[in-house]
Amino acid sequence: MANIRTEHKGNGKVIAENLNNRASVAIKELEGERVRKGRKPLSDEDKTPSARFHRVAGIRTRKIILHLRNLKACANMDVYFYSQDQVEYMFRMIRKQVESCEKAFANPERKEYASAKLTSIFDDMK
């Protein structure tokens, strides 16, 4: 994918510069038109339940894996101090949520939505 920088000039033009070869090209005149940023609109094919599941579940799965990798960094005893009880509690909470998620997929009619706590899980530890 090309490395592109977009620049808004005062005369109403949007200039895109390909940073690989430094070629500047005027893309379009802005005559009261608002430039939209973000992802492209979904096609009808991308809006099917199967395609939505594939897109959303894939993104969420990658995020979970990334967060688990980040959590693994907390195992460094040179930087963090923790007890074995805290570690066991943390993984018990993770396993509980994984089991809940697996049950939801095993029985799709059942809908269980709970709001996520934004506090530390250790606040609940007894």
C-alpha angles and dihedrals in degrees: 000000000000119000103240129183118195119208129185112218123205093242092068097262126126113218121198117195122198101221092200095066100010092235113154120208130179104234103188144334115255108221102171089311116136116230110230120214129196135052123342118263115270119253120230089258091055091052096063115114091245094050092045091051092048092050099041098038091047092053093046093047091052090050092051091050091048092050091049089053089051090049090053088062088065089069089079104112091195089068105025136040121209139153126239088244090059092050093049091047092049093052092043088057092047092049090049091056093045090052090048090051092048090051090051090055093044091053106030095176091067112083117195117174120174126175114249119244114234094198126092115282088227090068087074095046114116 
